[in-house]
């Protein structure tokens, strides 16, 4: 019976990984599903669920980068101006602890996510393939995003893709850059969780398989469907994250 339950858990986690990987490749916020599943349904402690999920996210973004490149969209070069300030902000944010409680921080960010819904609704339908912002503005914005990502990771992918789309990139290219940035940030964070023993390697392996499949599929859907497919996923992800942060569910 126990083995059967373990098999069911593995199938649920893998399936959730596929769905979350698709959402992450096209927008972001897929970890809302996988972390909750690992914590609530599988029973992993919160920190272990978070660390285990990060391993899946690492594999998913590597798969998404490969998927976008396979479709002829590479975000590697265009990610360079973004990676440096985001990484710097992330490192500082992970060291600085906010004076507010975790619960208060989540609610504050949830409220701040609401304007992002309108920003995503008003995202320019451009065909831009390069960031048009001044380098100083780019550095400031993405340093701020990095600070948030280092302190509280959930939703950082959504912030990155929305900021990139406002900077002049269309949503397809914004996502191609985003998965490169998240890959780098996650590669920096994962060793910390491993060193602290906060990774369940059995579920991490199962989740990684699901994430890899979802990340590859999501990248292909995003490139072939374009903005008309990405936009509804992006808006839904922002609304879901805002509701979760505010505490509606």
C-alpha positions as CSV (number, residue, x, y, z in Angstrom):
1,X,0.0,0.0,0.0
2,X,2.9,2.3,0.9
3,X,4.6,1.6,-2.4
4,X,1.4,2.4,-4.2
5,X,1.1,5.7,-2.4
6,X,4.7,6.5,-3.2
7,X,4.0,5.8,-6.9
8,X,0.9,8.0,-6.8
9,X,3.0,10.7,-5.2
10,X,5.7,10.4,-7.8
11,X,3.1,10.6,-10.6
12,X,1.4,13.6,-9.1
13,X,4.7,15.4,-8.7
14,X,5.9,14.6,-12.2
15,X,2.6,15.7,-13.7
16,X,2.6,18.9,-11.7
17,X,6.2,19.4,-12.9
18,X,5.1,19.2,-16.5
19,X,2.3,21.8,-16.0
20,X,4.5,24.1,-13.9
21,X,7.3,23.8,-16.5
22,X,5.0,24.9,-19.3
23,X,3.7,27.8,-17.2
24,X,7.3,28.9,-16.2
25,X,8.6,28.7,-19.8
26,X,5.7,30.9,-21.0
27,X,5.3,33.3,-18.0
28,X,6.3,32.3,-14.5
29,X,4.7,31.3,-11.2
30,X,4.5,27.6,-11.9
31,X,6.2,26.9,-8.6
32,X,3.1,27.9,-6.7
33,X,1.7,24.5,-7.8
34,X,4.8,22.4,-7.2
35,X,5.8,23.8,-3.8
36,X,2.3,23.5,-2.5
37,X,2.0,19.9,-3.8
38,X,5.3,18.9,-2.2
39,X,4.5,20.6,1.1
40,X,0.8,19.9,1.5
41,X,0.1,16.7,-0.3
42,X,3.4,14.9,-0.2
43,X,4.3,16.2,3.3
44,X,7.7,17.6,2.8
45,X,8.7,20.4,5.3
46,X,8.4,23.8,3.8
47,X,12.1,24.5,3.4
48,X,12.7,21.1,2.0
49,X,9.8,21.5,-0.5
50,X,11.3,24.8,-1.5
51,X,14.8,23.4,-1.9
52,X,13.6,20.3,-3.8
53,X,11.6,22.6,-6.1
54,X,14.6,24.7,-6.9
55,X,16.4,21.6,-8.3
56,X,13.4,21.1,-10.7
57,X,13.4,24.8,-11.6
58,X,17.1,24.6,-12.5
59,X,16.5,21.6,-14.8
60,X,13.4,23.3,-16.3
61,X,15.2,26.5,-17.2
62,X,18.0,24.6,-18.8
63,X,15.5,22.7,-20.8
64,X,13.6,25.9,-21.7
65,X,16.8,27.6,-22.9
66,X,17.5,24.6,-25.1
67,X,13.9,24.6,-26.3
68,X,14.0,28.3,-27.3
69,X,17.3,27.8,-29.1
70,X,15.9,24.8,-30.9
71,X,13.1,27.2,-32.2
72,X,15.7,29.7,-33.3
73,X,15.3,32.1,-30.3
74,X,18.3,32.6,-28.1
75,X,18.4,34.9,-25.0
76,X,22.0,34.3,-24.1
77,X,23.5,37.5,-25.4
78,X,20.6,39.7,-24.6
79,X,20.5,38.4,-21.0
80,X,24.0,39.7,-20.2
81,X,23.0,43.3,-19.3
82,X,20.2,41.8,-17.1
83,X,22.1,39.0,-15.4
84,X,24.8,41.2,-13.8
85,X,22.4,43.6,-11.9
86,X,19.9,40.8,-11.1
87,X,22.6,38.6,-9.7
88,X,24.1,41.4,-7.7
89,X,20.7,42.3,-6.3
90,X,20.0,38.7,-5.6
91,X,23.1,38.1,-3.6
92,X,22.5,41.3,-1.5
93,X,18.8,40.5,-1.1
94,X,19.6,37.0,0.2
95,X,21.9,38.5,2.9
96,X,19.6,41.4,4.0
97,X,16.6,40.4,6.1
98,X,13.6,42.6,5.9
99,X,12.3,44.1,9.1
100,X,8.8,43.0,8.3
101,X,7.5,39.5,9.0
102,X,7.2,36.9,6.2
103,X,3.4,37.1,6.4
104,X,3.4,40.9,6.1
105,X,5.9,40.8,3.3
106,X,3.8,38.3,1.3
107,X,0.7,40.4,1.7
108,X,2.6,43.6,0.7
109,X,3.9,41.9,-2.4
110,X,0.6,40.4,-3.2
111,X,-0.9,43.9,-3.2
112,X,2.0,45.2,-5.4
113,X,1.3,42.3,-7.8
114,X,-2.1,43.7,-8.7
115,X,-0.7,46.7,-10.7
116,X,1.4,44.1,-12.6
117,X,-1.8,42.6,-13.9
118,X,-2.6,45.9,-15.6
119,X,1.0,46.2,-16.8
120,X,0.7,42.8,-18.3
121,X,-2.6,43.8,-19.9
122,X,-0.9,46.9,-21.4
123,X,2.2,45.2,-22.5
124,X,3.2,46.7,-25.8
125,X,2.6,44.3,-28.7
126,X,6.0,45.1,-30.1
127,X,8.3,43.1,-32.3
128,X,11.4,44.3,-30.4
129,X,14.3,41.9,-30.1
130,X,16.5,44.1,-28.0
131,X,16.2,46.1,-24.7
132,X,15.6,49.7,-25.6
133,X,16.0,51.1,-22.1
134,X,19.1,53.2,-21.1
135,X,21.7,50.9,-19.5
136,X,21.4,52.8,-16.2
137,X,17.7,52.3,-16.1
138,X,18.1,48.6,-17.0
139,X,20.6,48.1,-14.3
140,X,18.5,49.9,-11.6
141,X,15.3,48.0,-12.5
142,X,16.8,44.6,-12.6
143,X,18.9,45.2,-9.5
144,X,15.7,45.9,-7.7
145,X,14.2,42.7,-9.1
146,X,17.3,40.8,-8.0
147,X,16.9,42.2,-4.4
148,X,13.3,40.8,-4.4
149,X,14.4,37.5,-5.9
150,X,17.2,37.0,-3.4
151,X,14.9,37.8,-0.4
152,X,11.8,36.0,-1.6
153,X,12.0,34.1,-4.8
154,X,8.3,33.4,-5.7
155,X,7.2,35.3,-8.8
156,X,10.6,36.7,-9.7
157,X,10.2,35.2,-13.2
158,X,7.0,37.1,-13.7
159,X,8.7,40.4,-12.7
160,X,11.5,39.7,-15.1
161,X,9.3,39.0,-18.1
162,X,7.0,41.9,-17.5
163,X,10.0,44.3,-17.0
164,X,11.6,42.9,-20.2
165,X,8.4,43.4,-22.2
166,X,8.1,47.0,-20.9
167,X,11.7,47.5,-22.0
168,X,10.9,46.8,-25.6
169,X,11.1,43.0,-26.1
170,X,8.2,41.1,-27.4
171,X,6.9,38.4,-25.0
172,X,8.6,35.5,-26.9
173,X,12.0,37.1,-26.7
174,X,11.4,38.4,-23.2
175,X,10.7,34.8,-22.1
176,X,13.8,33.6,-23.9
177,X,15.9,36.1,-21.9
178,X,14.1,35.3,-18.7
179,X,14.8,31.6,-18.7
180,X,18.5,32.3,-19.1
181,X,18.4,34.7,-16.1
182,X,16.5,32.3,-13.9
183,X,18.8,29.5,-14.9
184,X,21.8,31.6,-13.6
185,X,20.0,32.7,-10.4
186,X,18.9,29.2,-9.6
187,X,22.3,27.7,-10.2
188,X,23.6,30.1,-7.6
189,X,20.9,29.3,-5.1
190,X,20.7,25.5,-5.4
191,X,24.1,24.7,-3.8
192,X,22.9,26.6,-0.7
193,X,19.9,24.3,-0.3
194,X,22.0,21.2,-0.9
195,X,24.6,22.3,1.7
196,X,21.8,22.8,4.2
197,X,20.3,19.4,3.5
198,X,17.0,20.9,2.2
199,X,16.6,18.7,-0.9
200,X,14.7,15.5,-1.1
201,X,16.6,13.9,-4.0
202,X,14.0,11.3,-4.8
203,X,11.2,13.8,-5.4
204,X,13.8,16.3,-6.9
205,X,14.6,13.7,-9.6
206,X,10.9,13.0,-10.4
207,X,10.1,16.7,-10.4
208,X,13.1,17.5,-12.6
209,X,11.8,15.1,-15.2
210,X,8.4,16.7,-15.2
211,X,9.9,20.2,-15.2
212,X,12.3,19.3,-18.1
213,X,9.4,18.1,-20.3
214,X,7.2,21.0,-19.4
215,X,10.0,23.5,-20.0
216,X,10.8,22.2,-23.4
217,X,7.1,22.0,-24.4
218,X,6.4,25.5,-23.0
219,X,9.2,27.0,-25.0
220,X,8.0,25.5,-28.2
221,X,4.4,26.6,-27.6
222,X,5.6,30.1,-26.7
223,X,7.6,30.5,-29.9
224,X,5.0,29.1,-32.2
225,X,2.0,30.7,-30.5
226,X,3.6,34.1,-29.9
227,X,2.1,36.9,-27.8
228,X,-1.5,35.7,-28.3
229,X,-0.8,32.5,-26.4
230,X,1.7,33.9,-23.9
231,X,-0.4,36.9,-22.8
232,X,-3.3,34.9,-21.2
233,X,-0.9,32.6,-19.4
234,X,1.1,35.6,-18.1
235,X,-2.1,37.4,-16.8
236,X,-3.4,34.2,-15.2
237,X,-0.1,33.6,-13.5
238,X,0.1,37.2,-12.1
239,X,-3.5,37.0,-10.8
240,X,-2.8,33.6,-9.2
241,X,0.4,34.8,-7.5
242,X,-1.3,38.0,-6.3
243,X,-4.2,36.0,-4.8
244,X,-1.7,33.6,-3.1
245,X,0.4,36.4,-1.6
246,X,-2.7,38.3,-0.3
247,X,-3.9,35.1,1.3
248,X,-7.1,34.5,-0.7
249,X,-6.3,30.8,-0.8
